[in-house]
Amino acid sequence: MKFGIVVFPGSNCDADCFHVIQQVMGHEARYIWHKEARLSDCDALILPGGFSYGDYLRTGAIARFSPVMPQVVEFAAQGGLVLGICNGFQILLEAGLLPGAMLRNRSLQFICKPVHLKVKNSVTPFTRKLWDGQVLQVPIAHGEGNYYCDENTLQELKQNQQIVFTYCSPEGEESDAANPNGALANIAGITNQAGNVLGMMPHPERCSESIVGGIDGYLIFASMISWLEEAGR
Amino acid sequence: MKELSYREMGLTDEEYQKASELLGRTPNYLELGMFAVMWSEHCGYKNSRPLLKQFPSQGPQVIQGPGENAGVVDIGDNQALVFKIESHNHPSAIEPYQGAATGVGGIVRDIFTMGARPIAMLNSLRFGPLEESRVKSLFSGVVKGIGDYGNCLGIPTVGGEVYFNAAYRGNPLVNAMCVGLVQKDEIALAVANEAGSPIMLVGARTGRDGIHGATFASEELSESSAEKRPSVQVGDPFMEKLLIEACLELIKEDLAAGMQDLGAAGLTSSIAETAAKKGLGVAVDVLKVPRREQGMTPYEVMLSESQERMLIVPREGKQDRITEIFEKWGLDAAIIGKVTADGLFKVYEGEELQGSVPVAALTESCPVYVREGREPSYYKARQAFCWKALPDECSSETILKLLASPSIASKKWVYSQYDHQVMLNTVVLPGQGDAAVLRIKGYEKGVALVTDCNGRMVYLDPFKGGVMAVCEAARNLACVGARPLALTNCLNFGSPENPHIYWQMQEAIRGMSLAASTLSVPVVSGNVSLYNETETGAIFPTPVVGMAGLIDKLENRMDMAFKNSNEAIVLLGDMRTELGGSEYLALIHGQESGAVPTPDVKQEKALLDLLLDLSSRQLLSSCHDIADGGLAVTLAEMAITAGMGFEVNLPLTGQRRDEVMFSEAPGRVVASLTEANLSHVQELAAVYGIPVHLLGRSGGTRLLFSFGDKELSVDLAQAARSWGESIACHMS
């Protein structure tokens, strides 16, 4: 089983994802430079966090034009697992693989802190080791994580169970006080309709080892691995 | 651009005379500019060099002491830490966002220039009173500047300190420290090896920004400083990120003979420094320098401080491979000249020679001033101040006020704007312990990092304050279980031309040197920032200490939060009562005065050794040093971070309550431990000659102080709010 970690100029969580897949999860990982055209050796893709191209324009807005992106779109269309974390989520939105857009955090500040997430859909390939209603603690680190979409899209997301994680209190209450960035409906992570592409603002790779802050993120990677194993990868 | 006179460039009449003598003729405008920036305090250390010699810089752990881009210390397993702290005070005073951002950029370049992967940053910041709107805007601009730059680079900002005091009104201090990790056999030095080698310039294009930044950094701030905003550079963290990755690839493949970042004084300084080490010369053509503005003169090109640029001297035959790597990262690499054997720094514009100066004239011949220091009158007056005449204001209200004092309060508002977790190494996060702790992947060991300086103590007594800054940094490292390895410092002072300020420098450096030698923590790098003055006077002398330590086994690390209720709380060290220089006197009584508590460095050393012994035996549950705000604040912070109260008993034997509660005397820590470990800890402490005072127990939802006849109680939740929300409240 091999994970491809897509590296754009300015990505900065690529090495962290690589470390978790290889050293913590014990699976093969390789970096995919954004100019590469072949991803066929990979069983799953991770678009890591960072500031692709400096994100001076709008987060992810330039990265979506990278040479690798048509391959990522094709990979997703074939049903491959694609996980976009933080800047990776923003790029997936810009590329149209996921619906909606990101606004600046309502505090207008970058926020780095642990938040609580409620699992809203535990039957995706990314959450099958979790249960509905489970509360995870996962760190965020972003300036633009204020998810937004129009009302119709929100209804679709809800109907199709595409909302996977929401911000909540430690007790699991999806309150405004527990919403760190102003995201619509406390949305922290969504999938595409098919369920094989997940974008999430919090960083699961930052909580996959107890020494650096918990293991709740480990369960997300473990879910992906178990799904891939069942798929015969 | 209007032509400046040599005086406007910052040269004195004597210096102008000396430059002319060295050249054997009158320097032209370009040459004059080169002398001015190279002989500025910022580049030439002309006022501080004789004083800096006092610092101990040797030790078995030292791989590279002062003189390179950064210091290097051995951490075993063929690995080394590379670190340095640097100021960006003046730029931040007039353009806080860019000033702070480019300060981060500059120090990061110093680290990867040495071949090290930057793994952590810290910031030591000083501002005026947070109640003032100008201060709020400076503070938020600086924090945002640091955050935006560091976050984009993907280097965690793991620690630092922030103080607020009227002494820094108008002249904030922004000191940035960067720490890198390198394989010992991959350490790169900034040396041009042999004549004939090409010189490459890589990274951002050169513009008119930052011309004479080094000169500007070496004079007092005034009403007209805002006009010098063009002297502030503009940062591009994305470009820097690309440079880091490309340069580290270069070093992995051993393609560069020399590498030097462009910082203060731009091309002039980086070229001169690269050539000077081997007595070589250089010939550069300014037309070959990629520019982002048209019509730049040779003077402007040579003095520009445009950010995110690196100078590379390739190994023979490796130039094409270097170009290939830079192309991969989308960076331009231009050959702008070559190394020569004649020892001259020649600047051409095409075929035409525009200036020629001996490299040594710019570097080695930089004037050195040994000045006379004179004890200022305030010194004895403030020492003599007797606080015993003031009423004892020890009350729960005072405790809450101290906790809410922005210098003491939680810095969460600051560090939550910094990515402190990227790279997956941060084991003790900001706010959790006395120092940041990072793991080294693949090993049991970790490193601990801290910055410290109490400017008020240094002001009241520069010698003792200098000792205390070094001791506090070392103590903070020991409180997380780390053995101090080495330190870097950023010496922020007023104008050295004022004998009173020069005296502060002399005394502080004497104190720091004494403490560093006694604790065996050599000084491996540093930076000097002088002329931190406005019309209303100089800042508090603030020699910030950045220190790195090693934890052999990360499982032995400690933090400051109580762990379980009903554990014993002890004070390790003396029950001291000096209140001089304390935040309590300043905040509650409005007195920044009094005799500074006398540090005992030998006793401090014994305390450090004891703490390391205790942590290696895992006998303590938590540990926190006594510093700003005294014992009361230390206990409160341990409780607040744990969400668990305490009861302590402080029997008075003639002392006042406020002395016991709020004294900031050094050499002391508070720890919590299980009942079962108590006798063992007492035995070990006796071996090291450190007294143990059993204060009380953890648990409950109150901070309860009992003084025999009187009790003082503070609600934990209320304390947590005062301490936790104070800065956010000021800023909202």
Contacts between the chains, C-beta under 8 A, distances in Angstrom:
chain1	res1	chain2	res2	distance
A	9	B	238	7.5
A	9	B	241	7.6
A	9	B	242	5.9
A	9	B	329	6.7
A	9	B	330	6.3
A	10	B	152	7.2
A	10	B	238	5.4
A	10	B	241	5.7
A	10	B	242	7.7
A	12	B	152	7.6
A	12	B	153	6.9
A	12	B	154	2.5
A	12	B	241	7.0
A	12	B	422	6.1
A	13	B	154	7.0
A	13	B	422	6.3
A	15	B	423	7.3
A	16	B	422	6.8
A	16	B	423	6.6
A	16	B	424	4.8
A	19	B	424	6.0
A	19	B	441	6.9
A	20	B	424	7.6
A	23	B	441	7.5
A	49	B	422	7.7
A	50	B	154	6.1
A	51	B	151	7.3
A	51	B	152	4.3
A	51	B	154	7.9
A	51	B	237	7.4
A	51	B	238	6.5
A	51	B	241	7.6
A	53	B	238	6.5
A	54	B	152	6.5
A	54	B	236	7.1
A	54	B	237	6.7
A	54	B	238	2.8
A	54	B	239	7.8
A	54	B	241	7.8
A	55	B	152	7.6
A	55	B	238	8.0
A	56	B	238	7.1
A	109	B	144	7.6
A	109	B	416	7.9
A	109	B	417	5.4
A	110	B	144	8.0
A	110	B	147	5.2
A	110	B	148	7.2
A	110	B	151	5.9
A	110	B	417	5.0
A	110	B	418	7.7
A	110	B	419	7.5
A	111	B	416	5.8
A	111	B	417	7.3
A	112	B	151	7.9
A	112	B	415	7.5
A	112	B	416	5.6
A	112	B	417	7.1
A	112	B	418	6.2
A	112	B	419	5.0
A	112	B	420	5.9
A	112	B	421	6.7
A	113	B	416	5.1
A	139	B	421	5.7
A	141	B	151	7.3
A	141	B	419	4.5
A	141	B	421	6.6
A	141	B	422	6.8
A	143	B	148	8.0
A	143	B	151	7.7
A	203	B	421	7.5
A	205	B	424	7.0
A	206	B	421	5.2
A	206	B	422	7.9
A	206	B	424	6.5
A	209	B	424	7.5
A	211	B	427	5.8
A	211	B	439	6.4
A	211	B	554	7.1
A	212	B	421	7.3
A	212	B	424	5.4
A	212	B	425	7.0
A	212	B	426	6.5
A	212	B	427	6.2
A	212	B	439	7.2
A	213	B	421	6.9
A	213	B	429	7.7
